[in-house]
Amino acid sequence: MKKLLLALIVLSLTLISSACSSSSSSAKGGETVKVKLGVSGTDHRVWDFVAKKAEKEGIDVEIVTFSDYVQPNLALAEGELDANSFQTVSYFDAFIKEHNLDLVPIATTQIAPMGIYSDKYKDIKDIPEGGKIALANEATNMGRGLLLLQEAGLIKLEEGFDGIGSLDKIVENPKNIELVPLVAGQTPRVLPDVAASIINNGIAVDAGLTPKNDAIFLESATATPYINIIAVREEDKDNETLEKLADLYQQDDTKDFIEKEYKGNTLPTFVPLSEIGW
């Protein structure tokens, strides 16, 4: 009886050892790698699309949502995330400098273009002498709005403009345009009262506007400070899994998905990192 019991114990240990060995071997051959990706807000349709493609490559993408633009970077820096994707180059550069974080971009993704809208005029060239144009009063958004006005040919900014909005940085204003700074959320509401209004993409969409169709002038996809990025910790910039995830984002089928899903309101913008200053 004792011999039988001993034999059963030895057999059990052998089976357990064999199972563990098999599991270990299997993990090395085709282990799924998990990636925690931080985003801001509830709209992560593009990443849901990319995540399905990543699953076929053995990458399990867990999308972690945040309600602000601060925590995704802090969580990444602290190792709670492997990557994040929610911010423009301009915001990223300023944030990592202010907080002294060792984060880097590994790929560009899309741009949500800011637009100039008008209830009165169909073409930016029709804005009259002395016309009023509303724009966001917050420094970063105002800076972006001023650059848009310069791109539209209505004003000229000082050389070396740093992107921080301030009306005294305008050096030429041939039409004597009167700029009216407002809280960003108010910019669509004043359309009946001004010649035009500069409205952030998300605010425009929430107000029932379609940027591609309704803007009389739309920010170009090459407005590099406002292209969105995928960011990682500097130590992970050459991580093969994260590089593969970035590649999956920048494939043609993702581009097609963005164009179809967002109807031109968000533009896929896959440019080299060197073009955004990295």
PASEBA-1860 file (N, C-alpha, C; in nm, 3 decimals):
! residues 278
1> MKKLLLAL> 0.084/-0.122/0.000/0.000/0.000/0.000/0.087/0.126/0.000 ~ 0.192/0.118/0.084/0.281/0.234/0.091/0.352/0.255/-0.041 ~ 0.392/0.140/-0.104/0.461/0.150/-0.232/0.369/0.211/-0.339 ~ 0.241/0.170/-0.335/0.144/0.223/-0.431/0.124/0.373/-0.412 ~ 0.115/0.414/-0.284/0.097/0.556/-0.252/0.218/0.636/-0.299 ~ 0.336/0.581/-0.274/0.459/0.649/-0.316/0.464/0.663/-0.468 ~ 0.423/0.556/-0.536/0.423/0.558/-0.683/0.328/0.664/-0.736 ~ 0.212/0.677/-0.673/0.114/0.777/-0.715/0.167/0.919/-0.694
9> IVLSLTLI> 0.235/0.938/-0.580/0.293/1.071/-0.551/0.398/1.107/-0.655 ~ 0.486/1.009/-0.686/0.591/1.034/-0.784/0.531/1.065/-0.921 ~ 0.425/0.988/-0.958/0.358/1.010/-1.086/0.295/1.148/-1.094 ~ 0.232/1.191/-0.982/0.168/1.323/-0.977/0.271/1.433/-0.994 ~ 0.384/1.418/-0.923/0.489/1.519/-0.933/0.545/1.526/-1.074 ~ 0.557/1.411/-1.137/0.607/1.406/-1.275/0.513/1.478/-1.370 ~ 0.382/1.454/-1.352/0.283/1.518/-1.439/0.282/1.670/-1.420 ~ 0.291/1.713/-1.292/0.292/1.857/-1.263/0.414/1.923/-1.325
17> SSACSSSS> 0.530/1.854/-1.308/0.653/1.908/-1.364/0.645/1.919/-1.515 ~ 0.587/1.812/-1.576/0.573/1.810/-1.722/0.481/1.922/-1.769 ~ 0.371/1.945/-1.696/0.275/2.051/-1.732/0.338/2.187/-1.723 ~ 0.414/2.209/-1.614/0.481/2.339/-1.596/0.581/2.364/-1.707 ~ 0.656/2.255/-1.741/0.755/2.267/-1.847/0.689/2.300/-1.980 ~ 0.575/2.232/-2.006/0.501/2.256/-2.130/0.449/2.398/-2.136 ~ 0.395/2.448/-2.021/0.341/2.584/-2.014/0.449/2.687/-2.040 ~ 0.567/2.665/-1.978/0.677/2.757/-1.994/0.723/2.762/-2.140
25> SSAKGGET> 0.731/2.643/-2.201/0.773/2.636/-2.339/0.674/2.707/-2.430 ~ 0.544/2.686/-2.402/0.440/2.749/-2.482/0.444/2.900/-2.470 ~ 0.469/2.951/-2.347/0.474/3.095/-2.324/0.586/3.158/-2.404 ~ 0.701/3.089/-2.410/0.814/3.145/-2.483/0.786/3.148/-2.633 ~ 0.710/3.047/-2.679/0.686/3.038/-2.822/0.579/3.135/-2.871 ~ 0.474/3.158/-2.794/0.365/3.243/-2.844/0.294/3.318/-2.735 ~ 0.368/3.371/-2.642/0.308/3.441/-2.529/0.245/3.573/-2.574 ~ 0.127/3.601/-2.526/0.062/3.729/-2.554/0.122/3.837/-2.465
33> VKVKLGVS> 0.161/3.948/-2.525/0.220/4.059/-2.451/0.111/4.162/-2.425 ~ 0.099/4.203/-2.301/-0.004/4.300/-2.264/0.053/4.442/-2.265 ~ -0.021/4.533/-2.322/0.019/4.673/-2.327/-0.094/4.758/-2.268 ~ -0.062/4.838/-2.169/-0.160/4.930/-2.111/-0.142/5.067/-2.175 ~ -0.247/5.110/-2.244/-0.242/5.235/-2.320/-0.337/5.336/-2.260 ~ -0.288/5.454/-2.226/-0.372/5.559/-2.169/-0.427/5.654/-2.274 ~ -0.556/5.685/-2.264/-0.619/5.783/-2.352/-0.702/5.878/-2.266 ~ -0.738/5.991/-2.322/-0.822/6.087/-2.250/-0.959/6.093/-2.316
41> GTDHRVWD> -1.065/6.085/-2.235/-1.200/6.090/-2.289/-1.251/5.952/-2.323 ~ -1.371/5.949/-2.376/-1.438/5.820/-2.401/-1.435/5.777/-2.547 ~ -1.387/5.862/-2.635/-1.385/5.826/-2.777/-1.250/5.762/-2.812 ~ -1.247/5.630/-2.812/-1.124/5.561/-2.851/-1.153/5.459/-2.961 ~ -1.236/5.503/-3.056/-1.274/5.415/-3.167/-1.153/5.369/-3.249 ~ -1.060/5.461/-3.272/-0.943/5.425/-3.353/-0.859/5.320/-3.280 ~ -0.840/5.339/-3.150/-0.759/5.244/-3.076/-0.831/5.110/-3.060 ~ -0.962/5.111/-3.056/-1.035/4.984/-3.056/-1.006/4.908/-3.186
49> FVAKKAEK> -1.003/4.982/-3.295/-0.973/4.923/-3.426/-0.831/4.867/-3.429 ~ -0.736/4.947/-3.380/-0.595/4.903/-3.379/-0.576/4.784/-3.285 ~ -0.646/4.787/-3.172/-0.633/4.679/-3.074/-0.673/4.544/-3.132 ~ -0.775/4.544/-3.218/-0.818/4.419/-3.281/-0.708/4.365/-3.373 ~ -0.641/4.456/-3.443/-0.530/4.413/-3.528/-0.413/4.363/-3.443 ~ -0.389/4.432/-3.331/-0.277/4.395/-3.244/-0.297/4.257/-3.184 ~ -0.422/4.223/-3.156/-0.452/4.092/-3.097/-0.402/3.979/-3.186 ~ -0.411/3.997/-3.317/-0.364/3.896/-3.412/-0.212/3.886/-3.412
57> EGIDVEIV> -0.147/3.990/-3.359/0.000/3.991/-3.353/0.050/3.950/-3.215 ~ -0.041/3.905/-3.130/-0.002/3.862/-2.996/0.014/3.976/-2.898 ~ -0.052/4.089/-2.927/-0.046/4.205/-2.838/-0.186/4.232/-2.783 ~ -0.199/4.224/-2.652/-0.327/4.250/-2.586/-0.327/4.393/-2.536 ~ -0.401/4.481/-2.603/-0.402/4.623/-2.567/-0.516/4.650/-2.469 ~ -0.479/4.695/-2.350/-0.578/4.738/-2.251/-0.586/4.891/-2.256 ~ -0.702/4.943/-2.293/-0.720/5.087/-2.304/-0.766/5.142/-2.170 ~ -0.686/5.233/-2.115/-0.716/5.294/-1.986/-0.758/5.439/-2.010
65> TFSDYVQP> -0.879/5.475/-1.971/-0.930/5.609/-1.999/-0.911/5.702/-1.880 ~ -0.882/5.827/-1.913/-0.866/5.932/-1.813/-0.959/6.047/-1.849 ~ -0.994/6.127/-1.749/-1.086/6.237/-1.773/-1.015/6.371/-1.786 ~ -0.882/6.369/-1.783/-0.807/6.495/-1.796/-0.683/6.472/-1.882 ~ -0.604/6.578/-1.897/-0.483/6.571/-1.980/-0.356/6.566/-1.896 ~ -0.369/6.552/-1.765/-0.252/6.550/-1.677/-0.214/6.408/-1.638 ~ -0.312/6.333/-1.590/-0.284/6.199/-1.536/-0.225/6.101/-1.639 ~ -0.263/6.104/-1.766/-0.205/6.007/-1.858/-0.053/6.015/-1.869
73> NLALAEGE> 0.002/6.136/-1.861/0.147/6.150/-1.866/0.213/6.110/-1.734 ~ 0.151/6.149/-1.624/0.207/6.112/-1.493/0.203/5.961/-1.473 ~ 0.093/5.900/-1.514/0.079/5.754/-1.500/0.182/5.682/-1.587 ~ 0.208/5.735/-1.705/0.309/5.676/-1.793/0.448/5.688/-1.730 ~ 0.479/5.806/-1.680/0.611/5.828/-1.619/0.633/5.738/-1.498 ~ 0.525/5.708/-1.425/0.535/5.626/-1.304/0.527/5.477/-1.332 ~ 0.514/5.439/-1.460/0.513/5.299/-1.496/0.378/5.231/-1.487 ~ 0.272/5.309/-1.464/0.138/5.251/-1.457/0.081/5.224/-1.596
81> LDANSFQT> 0.140/5.286/-1.696/0.104/5.266/-1.836/0.229/5.230/-1.914 ~ 0.210/5.168/-2.030/0.322/5.140/-2.120/0.333/5.247/-2.228 ~ 0.221/5.312/-2.257/0.218/5.416/-2.360/0.092/5.499/-2.339 ~ 0.089/5.617/-2.400/-0.037/5.692/-2.403/-0.054/5.757/-2.540 ~ -0.176/5.794/-2.569/-0.207/5.853/-2.700/-0.327/5.945/-2.683 ~ -0.299/6.075/-2.664/-0.410/6.168/-2.640/-0.373/6.314/-2.666 ~ -0.245/6.343/-2.689/-0.199/6.482/-2.680/-0.126/6.529/-2.806 ~ -0.127/6.661/-2.823/-0.055/6.721/-2.935/0.092/6.736/-2.901
89> VSYFDAFI> 0.172/6.756/-3.004/0.315/6.780/-2.985/0.338/6.901/-2.895 ~ 0.262/7.007/-2.921/0.278/7.131/-2.844/0.253/7.108/-2.695 ~ 0.144/7.039/-2.663/0.112/7.012/-2.523/0.216/6.921/-2.460 ~ 0.255/6.817/-2.532/0.353/6.721/-2.482/0.486/6.789/-2.449 ~ 0.536/6.869/-2.542/0.664/6.935/-2.521/0.661/7.024/-2.397 ~ 0.554/7.100/-2.382/0.542/7.190/-2.267/0.527/7.111/-2.137 ~ 0.452/7.002/-2.139/0.424/6.923/-2.018/0.550/6.854/-1.966 ~ 0.624/6.788/-2.055/0.741/6.715/-2.007/0.850/6.811/-1.959
97> KEHNLDLV> 0.854/6.931/-2.017/0.951/7.031/-1.971/0.912/7.082/-1.833 ~ 0.784/7.111/-1.815/0.737/7.163/-1.686/0.752/7.061/-1.574 ~ 0.726/6.934/-1.604/0.726/6.830/-1.501/0.855/6.746/-1.501 ~ 0.948/6.780/-1.590/1.078/6.711/-1.597/1.059/6.560/-1.610 ~ 0.986/6.517/-1.712/0.956/6.376/-1.734/1.039/6.319/-1.849 ~ 1.085/6.196/-1.835/1.163/6.130/-1.940/1.069/6.051/-2.032 ~ 0.989/6.125/-2.106/0.896/6.066/-2.202/0.935/6.111/-2.343 ~ 0.906/6.027/-2.441/0.937/6.060/-2.581/0.824/6.012/-2.672
105> PIATTQIA> 0.805/6.077/-2.786/0.707/6.026/-2.883/0.771/5.915/-2.967 ~ 0.691/5.817/-3.008/0.742/5.714/-3.098/0.669/5.714/-3.232 ~ 0.559/5.788/-3.242/0.486/5.794/-3.368/0.384/5.907/-3.363 ~ 0.347/5.956/-3.481/0.238/6.053/-3.493/0.111/5.978/-3.531 ~ -0.004/6.039/-3.501/-0.130/5.968/-3.523/-0.230/6.047/-3.608 ~ -0.277/6.159/-3.559/-0.384/6.232/-3.628/-0.383/6.378/-3.583 ~ -0.460/6.457/-3.653/-0.479/6.596/-3.612/-0.629/6.626/-3.618 ~ -0.677/6.695/-3.516/-0.816/6.740/-3.512/-0.813/6.889/-3.547
113> PMGIYSDK> -0.830/6.924/-3.673/-0.802/7.060/-3.718/-0.895/7.166/-3.661 ~ -0.834/7.274/-3.617/-0.908/7.393/-3.575/-0.958/7.464/-3.701 ~ -1.073/7.530/-3.690/-1.127/7.596/-3.808/-1.176/7.737/-3.782 ~ -1.188/7.814/-3.888/-1.251/7.946/-3.884/-1.390/7.931/-3.945 ~ -1.491/7.971/-3.871/-1.631/7.954/-3.914/-1.699/8.090/-3.923 ~ -1.799/8.097/-4.008/-1.873/8.222/-4.022/-2.017/8.195/-4.064 ~ -2.109/8.270/-4.006/-2.249/8.267/-4.050/-2.274/8.365/-4.164 ~ -2.176/8.453/-4.187/-2.198/8.564/-4.281/-2.119/8.550/-4.411
121> YKDIKDIP> -2.006/8.482/-4.406/-1.917/8.479/-4.522/-1.882/8.336/-4.559 ~ -1.866/8.312/-4.688/-1.838/8.179/-4.739/-1.690/8.155/-4.766 ~ -1.612/8.264/-4.769/-1.470/8.253/-4.802/-1.392/8.342/-4.706 ~ -1.277/8.296/-4.665/-1.195/8.372/-4.570/-1.155/8.508/-4.630 ~ -1.145/8.514/-4.763/-1.107/8.639/-4.829/-1.217/8.745/-4.820 ~ -1.338/8.703/-4.784/-1.451/8.797/-4.776/-1.461/8.868/-4.641 ~ -1.378/8.828/-4.544/-1.380/8.896/-4.414/-1.349/9.043/-4.437 ~ -1.436/9.134/-4.393/-1.420/9.275/-4.429/-1.319/9.350/-4.342
129> EGGKIALA> -1.283/9.467/-4.385/-1.200/9.559/-4.308/-1.264/9.582/-4.171 ~ -1.186/9.566/-4.066/-1.236/9.591/-3.931/-1.329/9.484/-3.878 ~ -1.342/9.373/-3.948/-1.431/9.266/-3.904/-1.386/9.206/-3.770 ~ -1.482/9.160/-3.692/-1.453/9.099/-3.563/-1.438/8.947/-3.580 ~ -1.333/8.894/-3.518/-1.312/8.750/-3.518/-1.292/8.705/-3.374 ~ -1.375/8.612/-3.330/-1.364/8.559/-3.194/-1.263/8.444/-3.192 ~ -1.194/8.430/-3.079/-1.101/8.318/-3.061/-1.088/8.288/-2.913 ~ -1.039/8.169/-2.881/-1.026/8.128/-2.741/-0.926/8.216/-2.669
137> NEATNMGR> -0.953/8.245/-2.542/-0.866/8.335/-2.467/-0.755/8.262/-2.391 ~ -0.760/8.129/-2.385/-0.656/8.053/-2.316/-0.529/8.055/-2.400 ~ -0.414/8.071/-2.337/-0.289/8.102/-2.407/-0.254/8.005/-2.518 ~ -0.263/7.874/-2.493/-0.225/7.777/-2.594/-0.320/7.779/-2.712 ~ -0.451/7.779/-2.683/-0.550/7.782/-2.791/-0.548/7.914/-2.866 ~ -0.522/8.023/-2.795/-0.512/8.151/-2.864/-0.392/8.150/-2.958 ~ -0.282/8.094/-2.911/-0.164/8.085/-2.996/-0.191/8.005/-3.122 ~ -0.264/7.896/-3.106/-0.300/7.814/-3.221/-0.392/7.891/-3.315
145> GLLLLQEA> -0.485/7.967/-3.257/-0.576/8.048/-3.337/-0.503/8.157/-3.415 ~ -0.404/8.218/-3.352/-0.325/8.322/-3.420/-0.247/8.262/-3.536 ~ -0.191/8.145/-3.515/-0.119/8.078/-3.624/-0.213/8.045/-3.740 ~ -0.337/8.009/-3.706/-0.436/7.979/-3.809/-0.470/8.105/-3.889 ~ -0.485/8.216/-3.819/-0.511/8.344/-3.888/-0.394/8.382/-3.978 ~ -0.273/8.352/-3.934/-0.156/8.380/-4.017/-0.155/8.288/-4.139 ~ -0.188/8.160/-4.118/-0.195/8.066/-4.229/-0.300/8.110/-4.331 ~ -0.408/8.172/-4.280/-0.516/8.219/-4.368/-0.481/8.350/-4.437
153> GLIKLEEG> -0.369/8.412/-4.398/-0.324/8.534/-4.462/-0.384/8.662/-4.406 ~ -0.448/8.654/-4.289/-0.513/8.773/-4.232/-0.421/8.855/-4.142 ~ -0.323/8.790/-4.081/-0.229/8.860/-3.994/-0.089/8.805/-4.014 ~ 0.009/8.873/-3.955/0.146/8.821/-3.952/0.195/8.832/-3.808 ~ 0.258/8.725/-3.761/0.307/8.721/-3.623/0.455/8.752/-3.618 ~ 0.501/8.788/-3.498/0.642/8.819/-3.480/0.730/8.699/-3.517 ~ 0.849/8.728/-3.560/0.942/8.622/-3.597/0.975/8.537/-3.474 ~ 0.977/8.406/-3.493/1.007/8.317/-3.380/0.892/8.302/-3.284
161> FDGIGSLD> 0.770/8.325/-3.330/0.651/8.312/-3.244/0.654/8.179/-3.169 ~ 0.634/8.185/-3.038/0.652/8.067/-2.953/0.524/7.985/-2.934 ~ 0.415/8.024/-3.000/0.291/7.948/-2.989/0.204/7.986/-2.871 ~ 0.253/8.074/-2.784/0.175/8.120/-2.670/0.100/8.246/-2.711 ~ -0.033/8.240/-2.702/-0.115/8.347/-2.754/-0.110/8.476/-2.676 ~ -0.093/8.584/-2.751/-0.097/8.719/-2.695/-0.112/8.814/-2.813 ~ -0.210/8.904/-2.804/-0.240/8.990/-2.919/-0.125/9.083/-2.956 ~ -0.037/9.111/-2.861/0.074/9.201/-2.891/0.183/9.133/-2.974
169> KIVENPKN> 0.165/9.005/-3.006/0.262/8.934/-3.090/0.227/8.944/-3.238 ~ 0.118/9.016/-3.267/0.080/9.041/-3.406/0.158/9.162/-3.456 ~ 0.231/9.146/-3.565/0.311/9.258/-3.617/0.249/9.319/-3.742 ~ 0.160/9.245/-3.808/0.090/9.300/-3.924/-0.056/9.256/-3.920 ~ -0.147/9.352/-3.946/-0.290/9.326/-3.945/-0.353/9.417/-4.051 ~ -0.326/9.385/-4.180/-0.364/9.478/-4.289/-0.511/9.510/-4.297 ~ -0.599/9.421/-4.253/-0.743/9.448/-4.257/-0.795/9.507/-4.126 ~ -0.703/9.534/-4.033/-0.743/9.586/-3.902/-0.851/9.500/-3.837
177> IELVPLVA> -0.831/9.369/-3.846/-0.924/9.274/-3.785/-0.927/9.298/-3.634 ~ -1.047/9.300/-3.578/-1.063/9.313/-3.434/-1.080/9.174/-3.373 ~ -0.983/9.132/-3.292/-0.989/8.999/-3.232/-1.059/9.006/-3.097 ~ -1.151/8.913/-3.075/-1.234/8.913/-2.954/-1.207/8.784/-2.875 ~ -1.121/8.788/-2.773/-1.092/8.668/-2.694/-1.210/8.628/-2.606 ~ -1.244/8.499/-2.607/-1.355/8.446/-2.529/-1.316/8.311/-2.469 ~ -1.392/8.266/-2.370/-1.379/8.129/-2.324/-1.407/8.039/-2.443 ~ -1.326/7.935/-2.461/-1.334/7.851/-2.581/-1.475/7.799/-2.608
185> GQTPRVLP> -1.546/7.761/-2.503/-1.680/7.706/-2.519/-1.780/7.805/-2.574 ~ -1.748/7.934/-2.568/-1.840/8.037/-2.617/-1.821/8.068/-2.766 ~ -1.712/8.021/-2.824/-1.680/8.061/-2.961/-1.786/8.024/-3.065 ~ -1.858/7.911/-3.052/-1.965/7.886/-3.151/-2.087/7.976/-3.129 ~ -2.113/8.013/-3.005/-2.236/8.086/-2.972/-2.236/8.230/-3.023 ~ -2.117/8.284/-3.047/-2.111/8.424/-3.090/-2.110/8.438/-3.242 ~ -2.124/8.329/-3.315/-2.122/8.336/-3.461/-2.217/8.440/-3.520 ~ -2.339/8.456/-3.465/-2.428/8.559/-3.522/-2.379/8.702/-3.501
193> DVAASIIN> -2.287/8.720/-3.407/-2.247/8.855/-3.369/-2.111/8.898/-3.422 ~ -2.039/8.809/-3.489/-1.905/8.841/-3.537/-1.893/8.806/-3.684 ~ -1.787/8.854/-3.745/-1.762/8.819/-3.885/-1.724/8.671/-3.896 ~ -1.649/8.625/-3.797/-1.606/8.484/-3.796/-1.564/8.447/-3.656 ~ -1.551/8.317/-3.633/-1.508/8.268/-3.503/-1.414/8.150/-3.523 ~ -1.307/8.148/-3.447/-1.212/8.037/-3.452/-1.253/7.936/-3.345 ~ -1.282/7.813/-3.387/-1.341/7.715/-3.296/-1.261/7.586/-3.297 ~ -1.229/7.540/-3.177/-1.159/7.412/-3.163/-1.244/7.299/-3.223
201> NGIAVDAG> -1.177/7.196/-3.271/-1.244/7.086/-3.341/-1.355/7.022/-3.258 ~ -1.321/6.980/-3.137/-1.420/6.911/-3.054/-1.538/6.999/-3.020 ~ -1.512/7.126/-2.993/-1.619/7.221/-2.959/-1.709/7.244/-3.080 ~ -1.647/7.251/-3.198/-1.724/7.269/-3.322/-1.817/7.150/-3.345 ~ -1.764/7.029/-3.328/-1.845/6.909/-3.349/-1.960/6.904/-3.248 ~ -1.930/6.937/-3.123/-2.034/6.938/-3.020/-2.143/7.040/-3.051 ~ -2.107/7.146/-3.123/-2.203/7.251/-3.159/-2.280/7.217/-3.286 ~ -2.257/7.099/-3.339/-2.329/7.056/-3.458/-2.264/7.096/-3.589
209> LTPKNDAI> -2.140/7.144/-3.583/-2.068/7.183/-3.704/-1.985/7.066/-3.755 ~ -1.965/7.061/-3.884/-1.878/6.961/-3.945/-1.756/7.034/-3.999 ~ -1.643/7.024/-3.931/-1.525/7.103/-3.969/-1.491/7.098/-4.117 ~ -1.491/6.979/-4.175/-1.451/6.966/-4.316/-1.544/7.043/-4.409 ~ -1.672/7.047/-4.375/-1.771/7.110/-4.464/-1.806/7.253/-4.425 ~ -1.806/7.283/-4.296/-1.859/7.412/-4.249/-1.755/7.520/-4.228 ~ -1.630/7.482/-4.206/-1.526/7.584/-4.184/-1.497/7.658/-4.314 ~ -1.480/7.790/-4.305/-1.441/7.865/-4.424/-1.289/7.862/-4.441
217> FLESATAT> -1.220/7.819/-4.337/-1.075/7.795/-4.346/-1.039/7.693/-4.239 ~ -0.970/7.588/-4.281/-0.940/7.478/-4.190/-0.789/7.460/-4.177 ~ -0.747/7.437/-4.055/-0.606/7.413/-4.027/-0.555/7.297/-4.112 ~ -0.436/7.312/-4.166/-0.381/7.206/-4.251/-0.329/7.090/-4.167 ~ -0.319/6.974/-4.230/-0.269/6.855/-4.160/-0.121/6.867/-4.128 ~ -0.057/6.970/-4.182/0.086/6.989/-4.157/0.114/7.091/-4.047 ~ 0.011/7.125/-3.970/0.032/7.216/-3.855/0.100/7.135/-3.745 ~ 0.231/7.115/-3.760/0.304/7.016/-3.680/0.289/7.028/-3.528
225> PYINIIAV> 0.280/7.149/-3.470/0.267/7.152/-3.323/0.139/7.088/-3.272 ~ 0.041/7.069/-3.361/-0.090/7.023/-3.318/-0.125/6.882/-3.367 ~ -0.023/6.814/-3.418/-0.038/6.672/-3.451/-0.032/6.592/-3.322 ~ -0.115/6.491/-3.311/-0.116/6.405/-3.193/-0.013/6.294/-3.205 ~ 0.029/6.242/-3.090/0.139/6.145/-3.087/0.108/6.026/-2.997 ~ 0.189/5.921/-3.012/0.197/5.811/-2.916/0.324/5.835/-2.835 ~ 0.312/5.837/-2.703/0.427/5.863/-2.616/0.458/5.742/-2.529 ~ 0.587/5.725/-2.499/0.633/5.617/-2.411/0.743/5.673/-2.321
233> REEDKDNE> 0.785/5.593/-2.223/0.902/5.631/-2.145/1.026/5.621/-2.234 ~ 1.121/5.707/-2.211/1.242/5.709/-2.295/1.312/5.573/-2.297 ~ 1.310/5.503/-2.185/1.376/5.372/-2.178/1.308/5.269/-2.268 ~ 1.184/5.297/-2.310/1.108/5.202/-2.393/1.097/5.245/-2.538 ~ 1.172/5.346/-2.578/1.155/5.401/-2.713/1.190/5.300/-2.823 ~ 1.273/5.198/-2.790/1.309/5.096/-2.888/1.241/4.962/-2.858 ~ 1.141/4.964/-2.772/1.069/4.841/-2.737/0.997/4.788/-2.862 ~ 1.024/4.662/-2.898/0.971/4.607/-3.022/0.818/4.599/-3.023
241> TLEKLADL> 0.760/4.566/-2.908/0.614/4.555/-2.901/0.549/4.691/-2.923 ~ 0.603/4.794/-2.859/0.546/4.928/-2.873/0.569/4.983/-3.014 ~ 0.685/4.950/-3.071/0.710/4.991/-3.209/0.611/4.923/-3.304 ~ 0.582/4.796/-3.278/0.486/4.723/-3.361/0.347/4.785/-3.349 ~ 0.310/4.825/-3.227/0.180/4.888/-3.206/0.171/5.019/-3.283 ~ 0.279/5.096/-3.283/0.283/5.221/-3.359/0.271/5.193/-3.509 ~ 0.337/5.089/-3.555/0.329/5.052/-3.697/0.186/5.014/-3.735 ~ 0.119/4.940/-3.647/-0.019/4.900/-3.675/-0.109/5.022/-3.686
249> YQQDDTKD> -0.082/5.124/-3.603/-0.162/5.247/-3.609/-0.142/5.316/-3.744 ~ -0.020/5.316/-3.794/0.011/5.393/-3.914/-0.010/5.317/-4.044 ~ -0.077/5.204/-4.039/-0.107/5.129/-4.160/-0.222/5.193/-4.238 ~ -0.229/5.159/-4.366/-0.329/5.220/-4.455/-0.472/5.192/-4.411 ~ -0.496/5.072/-4.355/-0.634/5.041/-4.316/-0.679/5.126/-4.197 ~ -0.584/5.165/-4.110/-0.618/5.256/-4.000/-0.648/5.394/-4.056 ~ -0.568/5.437/-4.151/-0.592/5.566/-4.217/-0.731/5.569/-4.278 ~ -0.766/5.462/-4.350/-0.898/5.454/-4.413/-1.009/5.456/-4.308
257> FIEKEYKG> -0.986/5.388/-4.196/-1.086/5.384/-4.089/-1.110/5.524/-4.032 ~ -1.003/5.598/-4.007/-1.015/5.733/-3.951/-1.093/5.822/-4.048 ~ -1.057/5.816/-4.175/-1.123/5.902/-4.274/-1.271/5.869/-4.288 ~ -1.304/5.741/-4.283/-1.444/5.701/-4.296/-1.522/5.728/-4.169 ~ -1.464/5.695/-4.054/-1.535/5.707/-3.927/-1.560/5.852/-3.887 ~ -1.462/5.939/-3.915/-1.471/6.078/-3.870/-1.508/6.175/-3.982 ~ -1.527/6.123/-4.101/-1.577/6.202/-4.214/-1.497/6.330/-4.238 ~ -1.366/6.321/-4.219/-1.280/6.435/-4.244/-1.266/6.532/-4.129
265> NTLPTFVP> -1.337/6.508/-4.020/-1.326/6.596/-3.903/-1.198/6.572/-3.825 ~ -1.143/6.453/-3.837/-1.013/6.419/-3.783/-0.930/6.362/-3.896 ~ -0.806/6.406/-3.909/-0.725/6.368/-4.023/-0.608/6.279/-3.980 ~ -0.593/6.161/-4.042/-0.475/6.079/-4.013/-0.350/6.154/-4.058 ~ -0.251/6.160/-3.972/-0.133/6.241/-4.000/-0.009/6.163/-3.957 ~ 0.042/6.082/-4.049/0.156/5.996/-4.018/0.282/6.057/-4.077 ~ 0.351/6.135/-3.998/0.473/6.200/-4.046/0.592/6.155/-3.963 ~ 0.714/6.163/-4.017/0.832/6.124/-3.939/0.849/6.211/-3.815
273> LSEIGW> 0.908/6.154/-3.711/0.928/6.229/-3.586/1.016/6.352/-3.608 ~ 1.103/6.344/-3.706/1.192/6.459/-3.733/1.112/6.583/-3.774 ~ 0.994/6.561/-3.833/0.911/6.674/-3.876/0.841/6.743/-3.761 ~ 0.836/6.677/-3.645/0.774/6.741/-3.528/0.879/6.781/-3.425 ~ 1.005/6.780/-3.469/1.112/6.828/-3.383/1.173/6.722/-3.293 ~ 1.152/6.594/-3.325/1.209/6.486/-3.243/1.296/6.394/-3.330
END
